[in-house]
Amino acid sequence: MEEIAVHQQNTFRIEAVRAQFPALQKAGSFIFMDNAAGAQIPQSVLDAVTTHLTDFNVQRGGRYGRSVRVDQSVATARESVAILINAYRPEEICFGMNATSFIRLVSLGIGQMLSDRDEIVVTDMDHDANIATWLALAPSGVKIKWWRMREDGNLHVDDLRPLVSDRTRLVACAVAAHAIGSIVDVASVAEIAHAAGAELFLDCVHYGPHALIDVQAWGCDYLVCSGYKNFSPHMGFLWGRYDALKRLPTFREDFIPDEPPYKVEAGTFIYENVSGMDAAVRYLESVGRGFAPSNNRTRRDNIVAGMGAIRDYEILLAREMLRVLKGCGATVYGIADESRIQERVPTFMFNIGTLSPQMIVEEMASREIGIRDGHMYAPRLMNRLGLSMDSGAIRVSLVHYNTVEEIGRFEEALREISRRT
């Protein structure tokens, strides 16, 4: 796979990045700014999926060569994802359909282990998948505590402390808000939860493509992520501390070992997409090879360097998009203070006066710019912001293959639409 080249000054070579993505080459004038709903994939990821389907599209667990290769590819992908998130061991990585199904799997297990710890803390900033799954445990006796977003567009750990006690079983929150882009100080959340004897469950789906994941540094107990936002096909993975997964009650057939990851991976999952996830991790490593120190580099070193470079470049994009939205008179929900730009990823939810979000998004579509409107699967957040579920707001979401020039086209279109109406 071609490495991503960089200038000697370690600037981000966006042209080299974009050349890796076939969809961008085929898109013509279309601009992908709906990446929070799913990112495009590099050629190397497409090749990995195709190779699986053409060379060893069989069931794993057999003694013949093609079946053995499936086992090998799953094991290789497990190791790659473990490196991506800095897991303690590859066996902590469990593959499956999507993040939502894994949140539900863990919630059902937690619901069977409550005892005197019957309180779960959730937020009003998260995707409903990381709220409704825990609310569904009410018939099991769970009591819900709400950690609420402040007016400044983020969660504050000082507001969490009084909610956590010796009755807290778990705190569930996102690392980055999928709708408004705010980043949560999850390492501090883990300290507060663990000091009370509780666990921390993280939804990392939206944070994954934007910055470095480090479960060891964060101190969390569970984490879910989805491939489709992380430059991979549709699939998901669950990470959990090995001892936590070991004791988690799960459904499994009698012949399945009562050990992670096997006890979590019920049934057959999409092996070709797991191969794609492996290739996506290696793509991110290729970004980092131009930035990491030259001596004794590990795969993790390349991931750290690559995600650091992506984060720095996306800060530039975020500043530019925030400037554009403010210049167009938008109401930006979440963090809108440029001095706090480090507290967000380049995902922005906004409205323009009384203009219909649907109308603006349709007008953008007619100009070959793909963005999104609606409630963003976050009814509690819509209520918190005083927005209707029917109309909601507009979301523009960037990743590291977007450009400042694309933001310029977006600005021109938004100003024109605002004037015409």
N, C-alpha and C positions, 0 to 999 in steps of 0.2 A: 504494500500500500504506500502511495506517495506520502512523504512527510510534508507537513505544513511548513513552508519556508517563512523566515522572518528576516527583517532588516537587522543589521548589526546593532542598531540602537534598541533592539527588542521591541519594535513596534508591531502591532497586530496586522498581518498581511491578509486583509479581508478578501482580496481577489483569489488568493490561494485557497482560502477556506471555502468560498462559494463554488470554486471549481470542483469540489468534492461531491456536490449535491446535484444529481441529475435533474431533479424537479425544478431547481432554480435555472438550470440551463434551458429547459424546455418551456419555461413559463412565459417567455417573451416579456411583455411589459407588466405582467401581473406581479403584485407585491404581496408576499406572505406576511401578514401582521396579525394573524390569529393563532400564533404558535402556542398559546396557553391551552388551546383545544387540540394540539397535536403538532409536533415539529416534523420537518422533512428528514429524510435519511440519506446518509452518504452512500456513494457507489459501493464502498466496501461492505456495507451492511446488506445492501441488495444482493451483492455477490454471495455473501455467506448464506442468505436464505435460499437463493437459487441452487447453490451447491448442495445444501442439505436435501432439497426436494428432488434434485436430479441424481444425486450420488448415493444417498442412504436414507431415503424416505420410508423407513420401516420402523417397527416397534422395537424399543430397547429391551434388553434382558435376554437376548438370544445368544447362541454360541457362534453364529456365522458372522463374517467380517462386517457386513453392513450394519448389523444390529450392534455389534461391539463399538462401531464408530459413533452410533447414537449415544451410547453410554459415555464414551469419551468426550463427545461434544458437550453434553450436559455437564459433566465434571469440569471441563475446561471453562465453560461459561460461569459455573458456580465460583470458580477461583477468580475469574476476572471481576465479577460483581463484588466479591469479597474485597478485592483490591480497591475497587472504585469507592467503596464506602468505608474502608478500613475496618472490616469485620475482624473479630478475633480468630475465626476459623471458617473455612468454606462451608462446613456443614450447617452454619447458621443461615445460609441463603436458601430460601424456598421459592420455587418458581410456580406460577399459576396464571389464572386468567387476567386478573386486574387487581388494583389496590383495594377497591371497594369490597370485593369478595374476601380479601385477606383481613380487612378491618372487621368484617362480620365474623370471620372464623375466630379471630382473637377475642372479639367481644363475647361470643358464645362460650368460649373457654373460660374467660374471666368471670362470666356470670355463674359458672359452676364452682368458683373458688372464693366466694365472698366472705363468709364467716362474719366476724365483727366489723370487718372493713367493707362497708356497703355504700361508700360514697365515691362517685366519679366526677371529676372536674372536666367540663367541656367549655368551648369558647363560642362567642357569637360572631367570630370572624371567619370560621372555617367553612370549607365545602360541607354540604349536608351529609356526605358519606361518613365524615368523621364526627358527626353529631347524632344523626338519626340512629346509627348502629348502636350507640351507647344508650340513647333514650329508650330503645327497644328492650332494654334490660329491666325496665321498671317492674314488669310482672314478677321478676326474680327478686325484687326487693331493693334494687339499686335506687339510691337517692342522688339526684343530679345537682351539682353546684356549678354556677355559671361564672366563668372568668370573662369579664366584658371588656371590649375594646374601648379605649378612651377616645375623646374627641379629636385627639391628634393623629388618629388613624393607626394605632398599634396597641398591642397588649403590653402591659407593664407588670413586671414580676412583683412589684410592691403590692399590686392588687391581688396577686395570687396567694401571697402568704397567709392572709386570714382565712382563706378558703380551705387550706390544707390542715389536716389534723390526724390523730391516730385512727380515725375512721376512714381516711382516704385510701381507696384501693388503687386508683390510677388517675393520672392527669393525661388528657388527650388533646393535642393541639397540632397545628401545622407549623412547619419550619418557615414557610413563606405563604402568604395568603394568595390563593389562586385568582381571586377577583381584583384585589387592590394592590398586591405586590409587596406588602409589608413583611419584613423579616423579623422573626421572633428570637429573642435571646434564649435559646433552648438549653444551653449549658447551665444557665442560672435556674431555669425551670427544673432541670434534673436535680440540682442541689437541693432545692426546696422540697421536691417530691421525696427524694431519698432520705432527707433528714427526718421526715415523718414516717418513713417505712413504706412509702407508696412507690409505684412504678410510673414510668413515662412512656407514652405511646406517641410516636411522631408520624404525621402525614408529610412525607417528603416529595410528593408527586410534583409539586410546582417548583420547589427549590432546586431539584436535581439538575436541570440543564443549565443553571445559572452560576453555581458556585460549588466549592468543595464540600462534599459530604464526609463527615468523620464521626462515626458512632462512638468511637473510643473517647475522643475529645469532648463530645457532647454529653456522654454519660447516660444515654437513653437506654431503654430496655427493649423496645420494639420500634420498628420503622418499616413503612411501606413506600413503595415507589412504583411508577409505571414506565414501561419502555417507550410508549408512544410520544411522550414529551421529551424523552432523553435520546432522540435520534435513532430510535429502534422501532421495530414493528410493535403491534398491539400485544402486550403481555404485561405481567406485573410480577413483582417479587416482594417477599416479606423477609426482613431480617429480624432476628430476636437473639438475645443472649442465649447461649446454648442451654444453660440451666433453666432459663425461663421457658424456652420451647420444650424442654424435656418434661417439665411438670404441667404444661398447658394441656388440658383435655381437648382432644380432637377426635373427629370421626376417622376411623381407618378400618379397612377390611382386615380380617384375622391374620392373613398371610403377610401383611405389611409390618415391618419392624416398628416397634414403639420407640423410635429414635428420630430426631430431626436429621435431615429434612424430610425423610420418608413419611413420617406420621402426619406431616402437614400437606404434602403433595398428593391429595386424593385424586385418583384417576389419571388419565393421560392428558398432558398439557401439550402446548404447541411447540414441538421441539425445534422446528425451523425458526420460529421467532426467538427462541432462546439462543440459537446460533447467531441471530441478528443482534441480540443484546450483547453477546460476547464481542462481536465486531464493532458495535457502537462504543464499547469501553476502549477498544484498541484505537478507534478513531480519535477519542479524546486524548489518549496517550500520544498520538501522532502530533496533535496540536502542541502538547507539552515538550516534545523532544527538541523543539527549537528554543525553549526557554530554560530548561533544567540545566544545572551544572554538568559539565562534560564528563566528569570522572565518577565511576562507580554508581551510575544511575540505576535505580530500580524502576519497576513498572509504577509503583506508587509515587516515586519522585516525579515521573512524567505526568501522572494524573494531577498531582499537586500543582506542578508548573502550568499545565494546560488549563485547569480550571481557574487558576489565578489570573492567567492571561485573558481568559474569557470574561471573568468578573471585571477586570480593569476596563476592558473594551466596552462591556455593557453599561458600566457607569457613565461612560461618555455618551452612549446612546440614550440612557435615561435622562441625563441632563438636557440633551437636545430635545427630547420629546416633551419634557416638562416645560421647557421654554416655549415650545410651539403651542402646547395646550393653554398655557397661561396667556400667551399672546393672542389666542383666538377667543379668549373670554370663557374658557371652559371651567366648570366646577369639577375639580379633581378630588375624587374620594380617596381617603387614605393619606399618605405622606406627600405633601405638596410643597414642603420647605426644602429648597435646594441644599441648604446646609445639612440636611438629614438624608441626603441621597444615598448614603451607605446603608441606610435602614430599609432599602427596598430593592427589588429586582425591576427590570424594565417592562413591567406590566402595569397598565394604567386604566382605571375605570373612571369615566367622566360623563357629564352631560353638557350640552350647550344651551343655556337659557331654557326656554319652553319648547325648543325644537324636539320633534319626535326622534328617539334613538333609532327606531326602525327606519325612518326616512333617511337619516344621515348614513346609516350602514348600507342601505340600498343605493344611495347616491354614490357612496364610495365604491361599491361593487361595480357600478356602471363605469367607473374610472379605473377598473382593474386593481383595486386595493381591497384586500380581504381582511375585514375586522368583524367584530361580533357585537350583538346587542342582546339584552334580556336580563334574567335574574341570576345568571351565572351559577345556578344550582346552589344558591346560598340564601334561602328565605330569611334566616335570622339576621344576616348581614343587611339584606334589603330593608327589613323592618327597622334595624338599628339606624340606618341612614335615611329613613323616611321615604324610601322609594317603593313604587308599586311593583308587585310581582309581574303584572301584565306588561309594563313597559321597561322597568328596570333602568339600565344604563348602557353605555357603550364601553367596550373594552378593546384596547389595542395592546398587543403583546409581542415583544421583540425578543429575539435570541441573537447569538453571536454571528449568524450569517446575514443579519440585516445591516443596512448601511445608513450613514448620515444623509446620503443622497435620497434614499427612499423616504426618510423622514421629511426631507424637503418637498417631495411630491405629495406626501400626506398633508403637509401644511398648506400647500397651494390648493389642494382639493378641498380641505376643510374651510379655508377662507372663502373659496368660491361658493361652496354650498351655503355657508352662513349668509353671504351677501344675497344670493338668489332667493332666499326664503325670508 
